[in-house]
């Protein structure tokens, strides 16, 4: 396995993604991880990531020379390469011109890092500093027009540096370069596959759990579904999945979750807790979005806790924590302001006093999907668009009333049905309806109407952090609008939200 030391680059996670795609197991840890911990981890190779700092700046992140005495190969990327240069007595300077974007790389030596690659290809640069003089014992192994030291090597110590970013897709053969480092140079086995992962995790879960019982909050979303499926495979009916019907779910959602897990997966101890009246009761009169989130969050925990207490011998709680939540990222920005306090069924508080099982802790989202597929979960779940924990409550602007929920549910079902029919569901990050408690005048037949408004929202996004509204075909918008107005009583107007994020957020509340 490979250890990636993070110096705060926005691309660090991509290094791990690329390696894992090549079936090499790796983990990301902060640059200041103590050397004892690194020894314990016993990596076959170490990658020093890029980072925003300058090696000469006060307090810039550094590693000690011990790293290079572990007798394993080291690869420095961008800042990582500059750090190597600095530590070994070379010279790094501020580049007269920052170099961002494409550059043509000329390979000078294709014996190891560039093995099997063409002599010339495109790489992606992004740096302000550059190496002016390489340390003794190092030699250039690739160059670009602007950078005579685009890649360097110390053959004796097996230390490598690249000024460009092999982890980004814009760099041709970038994954191959990382694979060469891990497999050819470090001698890693490319054996990180889903089957191996499942086998290993199941074994681990069985050993941890023994004959005790495990509970989990199952929402029907990708992560909690995969956790449940994996645990069920490992310990069968020692798993007690709890599905809370908050009354804020979409049309048919409860039935479909029950069908999948009770009928298809034969989870004998699956239970639904219908708490919809409690949630609606507590949300009465609440308009403020943050208050809604807090109430829903607390109520959820309360309901779940009560249900959990009824389960005999439950000692463990399984959660769908993913790798991006786990990585101790090197923050260079400082704490960001709270835009929305997310409530998520994944995050139950520690005071519940269960021992945690988090089998997805090492996985990225797309690996979770792959795992789900391997475990036999239907596409309907694996490819599901994200749905917020507080559910429809934050898609009803104003107070959450049963009447509004009813309207929104029907309208939302039409949006999803039409988006699926148009084969756009998988291509869109999220698509849904929002209920606006505004009445406007219309005419249907010969009659004047005075009814509510439904807004349609469809966005494309990679991670939900930024998003753009989708240019849905007019014909599709027309069909959705017609159907909603004709089929959903109480609605006489449909509008399309054409706001990107930022400045808007994806949800309206
Ligand atoms: P925003 O609205 O902040 O949403 O642009 C970004 C992503 O997060 C989802 N979202 C939530 N998910 N609990 C959740 O579990 C929440 O309270 C919550 N609020 C927003 C939203 O659906 C989008 O995918």
Boltz pocket constraint, residues with backbone or C-beta under 6 A from the ligand:
constraints:
  - pocket:
      binder: B
      contacts: [[A, 293], [A, 340], [A, 341], [A, 342], [A, 343], [A, 344], [A, 345], [A, 386], [A, 387], [A, 388], [A, 389], [A, 390], [A, 430], [A, 463], [A, 464], [A, 465], [A, 501], [A, 504], [A, 505], [A, 506], [A, 507], [A, 508], [A, 509]]
      max_distance: 6.0
